[in-house]
Amino acid sequence: MSEQVELVFREEYGRAVSVLVRVFGDIDVAEEAVQEAFAVAVRLWPEQGTPPSPRGWRSRCGCSAG
């Protein structure tokens, strides 16, 4: 895992799950969506670079995954 993805994961995972629990109403769905978003980040960020707003990217990607 790239250092940037790992840093964002540590800083944002709990917040991301909390936000998506409110969106989806289900903690299991929220956790899965956040995990899928970070799996995409692991694949894309090393090639494409870290987005200007990793938190915003994660939120959009997580909502799309759910």
N, C-alpha and C positions, 0 to 999 in steps of 0.2 A: 504494500500500500504506500502510495506517495506520502511524503511528510505533510504536504498541504492538506490532502484528504484526511489524513489521520488527525491533524490539528482541528480541522473543521468538525470532524466526527465527534471528537472529545468535547468540543465547545458547544455544539449545536444539537446533538442527538436528543437529549432530554426535552429541550425546547421544541424541537421538530415534532416529536411524538405528542407532546401536549397540545400543540396547535392542531395536529391532524386528528387527535381524539375528538376535539371539538367539532372538526369538520365532518368526520365520518361517524362519530358516536360509538366507536368500537376500538378498544386499545389494540387488539390483535391486528386489525386492518391497518391501523396507524403505524404500528411497529414494522409491519411488513412493507408498507409504502416507504417508510424512511430507509429501511435496509435496501430496498430496490434502488432508491435514489442514490444512496452512497455506492452501491455496486456500479451504477452508471458512472458516477464520479471517478471511481477507481479506474475505469476503462477509458474515459474521455479526457480527464484533466491532464494526465501526463502528455497526451498527444496535442490537445487543443489549448492547454494552459488553463489556469484557474480563472473562473469568471470574475468580473469586477465585484460582484456581490454574491459570494458563495451562499450566504443565508437565503437570499432571494431565489437563487437557482435551486437550492435544496427544497424550498417551499413549493415552487412551481412543479418541480420534478416529482416530489412526494405526492402532491395533489393529483397529478396525472397518473401516478402509479396506482393510486387507490381506486 
